Amino acid sequence: MSEQVYVEVYCAAGCGYCSGAIALLGSKGVSFTEYRVDLEPERRTEMEARAGRTSVPQVFIGGRHVGGFDDMVELDMEGELDSLLGLA
Protein backbone atom coordinates (compact mmCIF):
# COMPACT_ATOMS: atom_id res chain seq x y z
CA MET A 1 0.00 0.00 0.00
CA SER A 2 1.22 3.48 -0.89
CA GLU A 3 1.44 6.38 1.50
CA GLN A 4 -1.79 8.38 1.79
CA VAL A 5 -1.74 11.80 0.20
CA TYR A 6 -2.93 15.16 1.51
CA VAL A 7 -6.63 15.72 0.81
CA GLU A 8 -8.45 19.07 0.98
CA VAL A 9 -12.21 19.61 0.76
CA TYR A 10 -13.80 23.02 0.30
CA CYS A 11 -17.39 22.76 1.55
CA ALA A 12 -20.31 24.54 3.20
CA ALA A 13 -22.97 23.68 5.78
CA GLY A 14 -26.23 22.30 4.44
CA CYS A 15 -24.66 21.07 1.21
CA GLY A 16 -25.71 17.50 0.43
CA TYR A 17 -22.94 17.04 -2.13
CA CYS A 18 -20.41 18.20 0.47
CA SER A 19 -21.77 15.64 2.92
CA GLY A 20 -21.52 12.99 0.20
CA ALA A 21 -17.90 13.84 -0.57
CA ILE A 22 -16.99 13.76 3.12
CA ALA A 23 -18.81 10.45 3.59
CA LEU A 24 -17.02 8.92 0.59
CA LEU A 25 -13.64 9.96 1.94
CA GLY A 26 -14.65 8.67 5.38
CA SER A 27 -15.63 5.30 3.90
CA LYS A 28 -12.11 5.08 2.50
CA GLY A 29 -10.61 5.83 5.91
CA VAL A 30 -8.94 8.93 4.54
CA SER A 31 -8.18 11.95 6.68
CA PHE A 32 -8.60 15.35 5.09
CA THR A 33 -8.58 19.06 5.76
CA GLU A 34 -12.00 20.67 5.53
CA TYR A 35 -12.29 24.33 4.53
CA ARG A 36 -15.71 25.84 5.29
CA VAL A 37 -16.27 28.52 2.67
CA ASP A 38 -19.47 29.65 4.40
CA LEU A 39 -17.56 30.47 7.59
CA GLU A 40 -14.35 31.75 5.99
CA PRO A 41 -15.14 33.86 2.90
CA GLU A 42 -11.45 34.08 2.01
CA ARG A 43 -11.51 30.30 1.53
CA ARG A 44 -14.16 30.67 -1.20
CA THR A 45 -11.91 33.13 -3.05
CA GLU A 46 -9.00 30.70 -2.63
CA MET A 47 -11.13 27.76 -3.85
CA GLU A 48 -12.33 29.65 -6.92
CA ALA A 49 -8.77 30.61 -7.83
CA ARG A 50 -7.49 27.05 -7.39
CA ALA A 51 -10.41 25.14 -8.89
CA GLY A 52 -11.78 27.58 -11.43
CA ARG A 53 -15.24 26.67 -10.10
CA THR A 54 -17.65 28.40 -7.77
CA SER A 55 -19.69 25.45 -6.47
CA VAL A 56 -18.94 23.29 -3.44
CA PRO A 57 -17.56 20.83 -2.74
CA GLN A 58 -14.24 21.12 -4.50
CA VAL A 59 -11.76 18.38 -3.70
CA PHE A 60 -7.99 18.38 -4.04
CA ILE A 61 -5.94 15.21 -3.67
CA GLY A 62 -2.20 15.66 -3.39
CA GLY A 63 -2.64 19.23 -4.62
CA ARG A 64 -4.47 18.03 -7.75
CA HIS A 65 -7.98 19.33 -8.32
CA VAL A 66 -10.25 16.32 -8.85
CA GLY A 67 -13.54 18.24 -8.90
CA GLY A 68 -16.70 17.88 -6.89
CA PHE A 69 -18.70 14.99 -5.49
CA ASP A 70 -19.88 13.65 -8.86
CA ASP A 71 -16.30 13.70 -10.15
CA MET A 72 -15.13 11.75 -7.09
CA VAL A 73 -17.87 9.14 -7.53
CA GLU A 74 -16.91 8.74 -11.18
CA LEU A 75 -13.24 8.28 -10.24
CA ASP A 76 -14.28 5.72 -7.64
CA MET A 77 -16.44 3.80 -10.12
CA GLU A 78 -13.54 3.77 -12.60
CA GLY A 79 -11.23 2.40 -9.91
CA GLU A 80 -8.99 5.47 -9.93
CA LEU A 81 -9.89 7.14 -6.63
CA ASP A 82 -8.08 4.64 -4.39
CA SER A 83 -4.91 5.09 -6.40
CA LEU A 84 -5.13 8.89 -6.15
CA LEU A 85 -5.67 8.58 -2.41
CA GLY A 86 -2.62 6.35 -2.02
CA LEU A 87 -4.73 3.36 -1.02
CA ALA A 88 -3.84 1.07 -3.92
A tleap script that builds the chain and sets N, CA, C and O, in Angstrom:
source leaprc.protein.ff14SB
mol = sequence {
  NMET SER GLU GLN VAL TYR VAL GLU VAL TYR
  CYS ALA ALA GLY CYS GLY TYR CYS SER GLY
  ALA ILE ALA LEU LEU GLY SER LYS GLY VAL
  SER PHE THR GLU TYR ARG VAL ASP LEU GLU
  PRO GLU ARG ARG THR GLU MET GLU ALA ARG
  ALA GLY ARG THR SER VAL PRO GLN VAL PHE
  ILE GLY GLY ARG HIE VAL GLY GLY PHE ASP
  ASP MET VAL GLU LEU ASP MET GLU GLY GLU
  LEU ASP SER LEU LEU GLY LEU CALA
}
set mol.1.N position { 0.841 -1.179 0.000 }
set mol.1.CA position { 0.000 0.000 0.000 }
set mol.1.C position { 0.884 1.239 0.000 }
set mol.1.O position { 1.893 1.296 0.702 }
set mol.2.N position { 0.494 2.229 -0.794 }
set mol.2.CA position { 1.224 3.482 -0.888 }
set mol.2.C position { 0.922 4.362 0.313 }
set mol.2.O position { 0.017 4.083 1.099 }
set mol.3.N position { 1.697 5.426 0.438 }
set mol.3.CA position { 1.443 6.384 1.505 }
set mol.3.C position { 0.266 7.265 1.112 }
set mol.3.O position { 0.171 7.705 -0.034 }
set mol.4.N position { -0.640 7.527 2.071 }
set mol.4.CA position { -1.787 8.375 1.786 }
set mol.4.C position { -1.337 9.792 1.486 }
set mol.4.O position { -0.346 10.274 2.036 }
set mol.5.N position { -2.072 10.448 0.614 }
set mol.5.CA position { -1.742 11.803 0.204 }
set mol.5.C position { -2.613 12.816 0.940 }
set mol.5.O position { -3.615 12.463 1.562 }
set mol.6.N position { -2.211 14.067 0.857 }
set mol.6.CA position { -2.931 15.162 1.507 }
set mol.6.C position { -4.205 15.466 0.732 }
set mol.6.O position { -4.164 15.678 -0.479 }
set mol.7.N position { -5.338 15.488 1.431 }
set mol.7.CA position { -6.631 15.724 0.805 }
set mol.7.C position { -7.253 16.974 1.416 }
set mol.7.O position { -7.250 17.150 2.634 }
set mol.8.N position { -7.791 17.846 0.548 }
set mol.8.CA position { -8.454 19.073 0.979 }
set mol.8.C position { -9.850 19.102 0.386 }
set mol.8.O position { -10.049 18.762 -0.780 }
set mol.9.N position { -10.820 19.513 1.204 }
set mol.9.CA position { -12.208 19.611 0.758 }
set mol.9.C position { -12.725 20.999 1.115 }
set mol.9.O position { -12.756 21.381 2.285 }
set mol.10.N position { -13.130 21.745 0.096 }
set mol.10.CA position { -13.805 23.022 0.297 }
set mol.10.C position { -15.300 22.717 0.331 }
set mol.10.O position { -15.830 22.114 -0.603 }
set mol.11.N position { -15.980 23.126 1.396 }
set mol.11.CA position { -17.390 22.764 1.550 }
set mol.11.C position { -18.142 23.847 2.320 }
set mol.11.O position { -17.569 24.844 2.759 }
set mol.12.N position { -19.453 23.612 2.467 }
set mol.12.CA position { -20.313 24.537 3.200 }
set mol.12.C position { -21.381 23.736 3.937 }
set mol.12.O position { -21.717 22.619 3.543 }
set mol.13.N position { -21.907 24.315 5.007 }
set mol.13.CA position { -22.972 23.677 5.782 }
set mol.13.C position { -24.224 23.553 4.921 }
set mol.13.O position { -24.496 24.410 4.081 }
set mol.14.N position { -24.978 22.487 5.135 }
set mol.14.CA position { -26.233 22.300 4.440 }
set mol.14.C position { -26.101 21.856 2.999 }
set mol.14.O position { -27.089 21.838 2.265 }
set mol.15.N position { -24.916 21.502 2.588 }
set mol.15.CA position { -24.662 21.072 1.207 }
set mol.15.C position { -24.636 19.538 1.161 }
set mol.15.O position { -23.725 18.910 1.699 }
set mol.16.N position { -25.629 18.955 0.524 }
set mol.16.CA position { -25.708 17.499 0.431 }
set mol.16.C position { -24.543 16.881 -0.321 }
set mol.16.O position { -24.068 15.804 0.039 }
set mol.17.N position { -24.082 17.560 -1.367 }
set mol.17.CA position { -22.942 17.045 -2.134 }
set mol.17.C position { -21.667 17.081 -1.286 }
set mol.17.O position { -20.813 16.200 -1.392 }
set mol.18.N position { -21.553 18.111 -0.446 }
set mol.18.CA position { -20.406 18.198 0.468 }
set mol.18.C position { -20.429 17.020 1.440 }
set mol.18.O position { -19.413 16.369 1.683 }
set mol.19.N position { -21.619 16.766 1.988 }
set mol.19.CA position { -21.766 15.641 2.916 }
set mol.19.C position { -21.416 14.332 2.218 }
set mol.19.O position { -20.784 13.459 2.812 }
set mol.20.N position { -21.825 14.196 0.964 }
set mol.20.CA position { -21.515 12.991 0.199 }
set mol.20.C position { -20.028 12.817 -0.018 }
set mol.20.O position { -19.504 11.711 0.117 }
set mol.21.N position { -19.341 13.902 -0.353 }
set mol.21.CA position { -17.897 13.837 -0.574 }
set mol.21.C position { -17.176 13.451 0.714 }
set mol.21.O position { -16.262 12.627 0.703 }
set mol.22.N position { -17.595 14.051 1.816 }
set mol.22.CA position { -16.986 13.762 3.116 }
set mol.22.C position { -17.255 12.316 3.515 }
set mol.22.O position { -16.369 11.643 4.041 }
set mol.23.N position { -18.472 11.836 3.269 }
set mol.23.CA position { -18.808 10.446 3.594 }
set mol.23.C position { -17.997 9.472 2.741 }
set mol.23.O position { -17.546 8.441 3.240 }
set mol.24.N position { -17.810 9.790 1.463 }
set mol.24.CA position { -17.023 8.919 0.589 }
set mol.24.C position { -15.579 8.834 1.069 }
set mol.24.O position { -15.000 7.749 1.123 }
set mol.25.N position { -15.005 9.971 1.415 }
set mol.25.CA position { -13.635 9.957 1.938 }
set mol.25.C position { -13.577 9.193 3.259 }
set mol.25.O position { -12.631 8.446 3.507 }
set mol.26.N position { -14.589 9.381 4.108 }
set mol.26.CA position { -14.646 8.667 5.380 }
set mol.26.C position { -14.731 7.165 5.177 }
set mol.26.O position { -14.117 6.398 5.918 }
set mol.27.N position { -15.494 6.741 4.168 }
set mol.27.CA position { -15.632 5.305 3.900 }
set mol.27.C position { -14.320 4.684 3.442 }
set mol.27.O position { -14.115 3.474 3.547 }
set mol.28.N position { -13.435 5.539 2.931 }
set mol.28.CA position { -12.110 5.078 2.497 }
set mol.28.C position { -11.097 5.143 3.637 }
set mol.28.O position { -9.959 4.697 3.489 }
set mol.29.N position { -11.512 5.699 4.770 }
set mol.29.CA position { -10.607 5.833 5.908 }
set mol.29.C position { -9.561 6.910 5.709 }
set mol.29.O position { -8.477 6.853 6.289 }
set mol.30.N position { -9.889 7.883 4.892 }
set mol.30.CA position { -8.939 8.933 4.542 }
set mol.30.C position { -9.151 10.154 5.423 }
set mol.30.O position { -10.283 10.595 5.621 }
set mol.31.N position { -8.072 10.694 5.944 }
set mol.31.CA position { -8.177 11.952 6.682 }
set mol.31.C position { -8.031 13.089 5.677 }
set mol.31.O position { -7.400 12.936 4.631 }
set mol.32.N position { -8.621 14.223 6.009 }
set mol.32.CA position { -8.602 15.352 5.089 }
set mol.32.C position { -8.740 16.644 5.863 }
set mol.32.O position { -9.149 16.654 7.025 }
set mol.33.N position { -8.394 17.729 5.202 }
set mol.33.CA position { -8.585 19.057 5.759 }
set mol.33.C position { -9.839 19.637 5.136 }
set mol.33.O position { -9.993 19.652 3.915 }
set mol.34.N position { -10.729 20.111 5.983 }
set mol.34.CA position { -12.002 20.675 5.532 }
set mol.34.C position { -11.949 22.193 5.651 }
set mol.34.O position { -11.659 22.734 6.719 }
set mol.35.N position { -12.230 22.868 4.551 }
set mol.35.CA position { -12.292 24.326 4.533 }
set mol.35.C position { -13.758 24.732 4.358 }
set mol.35.O position { -14.372 24.418 3.338 }
set mol.36.N position { -14.310 25.418 5.334 }
set mol.36.CA position { -15.708 25.836 5.289 }
set mol.36.C position { -15.805 27.222 4.651 }
set mol.36.O position { -15.530 28.234 5.297 }
set mol.37.N position { -16.196 27.256 3.389 }
set mol.37.CA position { -16.272 28.521 2.666 }
set mol.37.C position { -17.395 29.417 3.170 }
set mol.37.O position { -17.369 30.627 2.945 }
set mol.38.N position { -18.388 28.833 3.854 }
set mol.38.CA position { -19.470 29.649 4.404 }
set mol.38.C position { -19.042 30.370 5.677 }
set mol.38.O position { -19.625 31.395 6.031 }
set mol.39.N position { -18.042 29.853 6.361 }
set mol.39.CA position { -17.555 30.474 7.591 }
set mol.39.C position { -16.322 31.342 7.362 }
set mol.39.O position { -16.058 32.277 8.118 }
set mol.40.N position { -15.573 31.019 6.311 }
set mol.40.CA position { -14.346 31.750 5.992 }
set mol.40.C position { -14.414 32.203 4.533 }
set mol.40.O position { -13.966 31.479 3.644 }
set mol.41.N position { -14.968 33.390 4.277 }
set mol.41.CA position { -15.138 33.864 2.901 }
set mol.41.C position { -13.845 33.862 2.083 }
set mol.41.O position { -13.876 33.664 0.869 }
set mol.42.N position { -12.722 34.082 2.744 }
set mol.42.CA position { -11.450 34.075 2.013 }
set mol.42.C position { -11.146 32.691 1.439 }
set mol.42.O position { -10.420 32.571 0.452 }
set mol.43.N position { -11.695 31.656 2.053 }
set mol.43.CA position { -11.510 30.295 1.527 }
set mol.43.C position { -12.265 30.107 0.211 }
set mol.43.O position { -11.804 29.378 -0.668 }
set mol.44.N position { -13.424 30.760 0.068 }
set mol.44.CA position { -14.163 30.671 -1.199 }
set mol.44.C position { -13.339 31.297 -2.320 }
set mol.44.O position { -13.238 30.731 -3.408 }
set mol.45.N position { -12.752 32.463 -2.058 }
set mol.45.CA position { -11.906 33.127 -3.049 }
set mol.45.C position { -10.736 32.222 -3.421 }
set mol.45.O position { -10.401 32.077 -4.597 }
set mol.46.N position { -10.122 31.618 -2.416 }
set mol.46.CA position { -9.004 30.695 -2.631 }
set mol.46.C position { -9.452 29.497 -3.470 }
set mol.46.O position { -8.763 29.101 -4.410 }
set mol.47.N position { -10.605 28.924 -3.128 }
set mol.47.CA position { -11.133 27.764 -3.847 }
set mol.47.C position { -11.385 28.105 -5.309 }
set mol.47.O position { -11.009 27.344 -6.200 }
set mol.48.N position { -12.024 29.252 -5.559 }
set mol.48.CA position { -12.335 29.645 -6.925 }
set mol.48.C position { -11.071 29.850 -7.744 }
set mol.48.O position { -11.034 29.503 -8.924 }
set mol.49.N position { -10.038 30.409 -7.130 }
set mol.49.CA position { -8.769 30.609 -7.831 }
set mol.49.C position { -8.100 29.269 -8.138 }
set mol.49.O position { -7.546 29.085 -9.222 }
set mol.50.N position { -8.149 28.355 -7.208 }
set mol.50.CA position { -7.495 27.051 -7.390 }
set mol.50.C position { -8.266 26.134 -8.330 }
set mol.50.O position { -7.680 25.472 -9.187 }
set mol.51.N position { -9.593 26.102 -8.160 }
set mol.51.CA position { -10.407 25.137 -8.894 }
set mol.51.C position { -10.985 25.687 -10.191 }
set mol.51.O position { -11.301 24.926 -11.106 }
set mol.52.N position { -11.122 27.002 -10.270 }
set mol.52.CA position { -11.781 27.582 -11.427 }
set mol.52.C position { -13.275 27.313 -11.419 }
set mol.52.O position { -13.931 27.431 -12.453 }
set mol.53.N position { -13.817 26.956 -10.273 }
set mol.53.CA position { -15.242 26.668 -10.104 }
set mol.53.C position { -15.756 27.415 -8.885 }
set mol.53.O position { -14.997 27.760 -7.980 }
set mol.54.N position { -17.061 27.656 -8.880 }
set mol.54.CA position { -17.649 28.405 -7.770 }
set mol.54.C position { -18.509 27.542 -6.854 }
set mol.54.O position { -18.891 27.985 -5.771 }
set mol.55.N position { -18.818 26.316 -7.272 }
set mol.55.CA position { -19.690 25.450 -6.470 }
set mol.55.C position { -18.884 24.609 -5.489 }
set mol.55.O position { -17.701 24.342 -5.700 }
set mol.56.N position { -19.547 24.199 -4.413 }
set mol.56.CA position { -18.941 23.285 -3.442 }
set mol.56.C position { -19.639 21.942 -3.541 }
set mol.56.O position { -20.807 21.881 -3.924 }
set mol.57.N position { -18.943 20.863 -3.201 }
set mol.57.CA position { -17.565 20.829 -2.740 }
set mol.57.C position { -16.583 20.892 -3.909 }
set mol.57.O position { -16.933 20.621 -5.057 }
set mol.58.N position { -15.365 21.253 -3.584 }
set mol.58.CA position { -14.241 21.118 -4.504 }
set mol.58.C position { -13.173 20.355 -3.740 }
set mol.58.O position { -12.819 20.706 -2.615 }
set mol.59.N position { -12.668 19.308 -4.371 }
set mol.59.CA position { -11.756 18.380 -3.699 }
set mol.59.C position { -10.399 18.394 -4.386 }
set mol.59.O position { -10.296 18.361 -5.612 }
set mol.60.N position { -9.366 18.444 -3.562 }
set mol.60.CA position { -7.986 18.380 -4.044 }
set mol.60.C position { -7.319 17.185 -3.384 }
set mol.60.O position { -7.408 17.007 -2.169 }
set mol.61.N position { -6.663 16.381 -4.175 }
set mol.61.CA position { -5.942 15.212 -3.669 }
set mol.61.C position { -4.487 15.358 -4.087 }
set mol.61.O position { -4.164 15.380 -5.274 }
set mol.62.N position { -3.614 15.457 -3.087 }
set mol.62.CA position { -2.200 15.664 -3.386 }
set mol.62.C position { -1.960 16.930 -4.176 }
set mol.62.O position { -1.052 16.986 -5.005 }
set mol.63.N position { -2.774 17.958 -3.925 }
set mol.63.CA position { -2.637 19.229 -4.622 }
set mol.63.C position { -3.320 19.263 -5.977 }
set mol.63.O position { -3.408 20.324 -6.595 }
set mol.64.N position { -3.803 18.127 -6.449 }
set mol.64.CA position { -4.468 18.034 -7.755 }
set mol.64.C position { -5.970 18.223 -7.581 }
set mol.64.O position { -6.595 17.567 -6.748 }
set mol.65.N position { -6.536 19.115 -8.364 }
set mol.65.CA position { -7.983 19.325 -8.321 }
set mol.65.C position { -8.667 18.148 -9.005 }
set mol.65.O position { -8.422 17.878 -10.181 }
set mol.66.N position { -9.529 17.446 -8.263 }
set mol.66.CA position { -10.254 16.317 -8.850 }
set mol.66.C position { -11.717 16.654 -9.098 }
set mol.66.O position { -12.434 15.860 -9.707 }
set mol.67.N position { -12.178 17.823 -8.636 }
set mol.67.CA position { -13.541 18.241 -8.895 }
set mol.67.C position { -14.420 18.141 -7.672 }
set mol.67.O position { -13.964 18.235 -6.533 }
set mol.68.N position { -15.719 17.945 -7.952 }
set mol.68.CA position { -16.700 17.875 -6.894 }
set mol.68.C position { -17.104 16.447 -6.584 }
set mol.68.O position { -16.404 15.500 -6.940 }
set mol.69.N position { -18.236 16.302 -5.922 }
set mol.69.CA position { -18.701 14.986 -5.490 }
set mol.69.C position { -18.921 14.043 -6.669 }
set mol.69.O position { -18.458 12.903 -6.644 }
set mol.70.N position { -19.621 14.508 -7.697 }
set mol.70.CA position { -19.880 13.648 -8.856 }
set mol.70.C position { -18.582 13.178 -9.505 }
set mol.70.O position { -18.476 12.030 -9.936 }
set mol.71.N position { -17.607 14.065 -9.571 }
set mol.71.CA position { -16.303 13.703 -10.147 }
set mol.71.C position { -15.626 12.630 -9.306 }
set mol.71.O position { -15.022 11.702 -9.846 }
set mol.72.N position { -15.728 12.756 -7.975 }
set mol.72.CA position { -15.129 11.750 -7.086 }
set mol.72.C position { -15.802 10.395 -7.256 }
set mol.72.O position { -15.129 9.365 -7.299 }
set mol.73.N position { -17.132 10.393 -7.353 }
set mol.73.CA position { -17.866 9.141 -7.528 }
set mol.73.C position { -17.456 8.477 -8.838 }
set mol.73.O position { -17.260 7.263 -8.892 }
set mol.74.N position { -17.328 9.280 -9.890 }
set mol.74.CA position { -16.907 8.736 -11.185 }
set mol.74.C position { -15.509 8.124 -11.091 }
set mol.74.O position { -15.271 7.032 -11.605 }
set mol.75.N position { -14.594 8.825 -10.439 }
set mol.75.CA position { -13.243 8.284 -10.245 }
set mol.75.C position { -13.287 6.978 -9.459 }
set mol.75.O position { -12.551 6.039 -9.762 }
set mol.76.N position { -14.152 6.923 -8.451 }
set mol.76.CA position { -14.281 5.718 -7.640 }
set mol.76.C position { -14.826 4.563 -8.475 }
set mol.76.O position { -14.331 3.439 -8.385 }
set mol.77.N position { -15.843 4.838 -9.284 }
set mol.77.CA position { -16.440 3.797 -10.122 }
set mol.77.C position { -15.450 3.282 -11.170 }
set mol.77.O position { -15.506 2.119 -11.569 }
set mol.78.N position { -14.548 4.157 -11.610 }
set mol.78.CA position { -13.541 3.774 -12.598 }
set mol.78.C position { -12.328 3.118 -11.950 }
set mol.78.O position { -11.402 2.693 -12.642 }
set mol.79.N position { -12.333 3.035 -10.620 }
set mol.79.CA position { -11.232 2.400 -9.907 }
set mol.79.C position { -9.998 3.266 -9.760 }
set mol.79.O position { -8.919 2.760 -9.452 }
set mol.80.N position { -10.140 4.569 -9.976 }
set mol.80.CA position { -8.987 5.471 -9.930 }
set mol.80.C position { -8.839 6.218 -8.608 }
set mol.80.O position { -7.750 6.689 -8.278 }
set mol.81.N position { -9.926 6.328 -7.853 }
set mol.81.CA position { -9.891 7.138 -6.632 }
set mol.81.C position { -8.935 6.556 -5.601 }
set mol.81.O position { -8.159 7.300 -5.002 }
set mol.82.N position { -8.969 5.252 -5.378 }
set mol.82.CA position { -8.077 4.642 -4.390 }
set mol.82.C position { -6.620 4.903 -4.715 }
set mol.82.O position { -5.813 5.161 -3.822 }
set mol.83.N position { -6.285 4.835 -5.986 }
set mol.83.CA position { -4.912 5.088 -6.404 }
set mol.83.C position { -4.514 6.548 -6.098 }
set mol.83.O position { -3.430 6.806 -5.574 }
set mol.84.N position { -5.400 7.484 -6.431 }
set mol.84.CA position { -5.125 8.887 -6.154 }
set mol.84.C position { -4.956 9.137 -4.660 }
set mol.84.O position { -4.151 9.971 -4.246 }
set mol.85.N position { -5.723 8.406 -3.859 }
set mol.85.CA position { -5.671 8.576 -2.407 }
set mol.85.C position { -4.499 7.839 -1.756 }
set mol.85.O position { -4.286 7.940 -0.548 }
set mol.86.N position { -3.749 7.104 -2.562 }
set mol.86.CA position { -2.623 6.351 -2.019 }
set mol.86.C position { -3.038 5.093 -1.299 }
set mol.86.O position { -2.324 4.604 -0.423 }
set mol.87.N position { -4.206 4.560 -1.672 }
set mol.87.CA position { -4.733 3.362 -1.018 }
set mol.87.C position { -4.476 2.091 -1.825 }
set mol.87.O position { -4.670 0.986 -1.318 }
set mol.88.N position { -4.049 2.239 -3.054 }
set mol.88.CA position { -3.842 1.067 -3.920 }
set mol.88.C position { -2.387 0.956 -4.335 }
set mol.88.O position { -2.022 0.033 -5.063 }
savepdb mol mol.pdb
quit
